[in-house]
Amino acid sequence: MPSCQFSLYPLGTGDLSPIIDKALEQLKDMGLQYEMGNMSTVFYGSSEEVFTALKRMYEAVSMHPVVMNFTVSNACPVAPKGKDKS
């Protein structure tokens, strides 16, 4: 299952949460599993879901000045050595 790690950086505002929350709302609306961290969020889905989610998140915040970075992988997370990926 593909995964995506993304970071969203709202520019020109001291209150980052409302803009980031707009993006995360798209993941919730799509029913995708995600894990928030201090610097990024990782979410999981089919290839179509991952790229649709990225588009929806960007469109949800594009009226604000933002930088959005993401990495998509079909090989992460990697299972620890000696354990299979199931």
C-alpha positions, 0 to 999 in steps of 0.5 A: 500500500502506498504511503505519503509523508507531507509537510505543509508550511503556511506563510505570512501568518502566526496562526498555522493550525487553521490552515493545516487543519483544512488540509487534514480535513481532506484526509478525514473526509476521504477516510484515510488512515494518517499519523501526525508528527511534529514536522509532518504527517504520513497517510496511507491509501491506494495510489489513486487515493494518495494522489487524490488526497494531495490534490484535495489538500492543496486545493483546500489551502491554495487560497493562502500562501503555502509551501507543501512538500511530499514524498510518496513511497510504495516501499515504506514502512520497511519491516524490521529485519527478520520480520515479513511485511504482513 
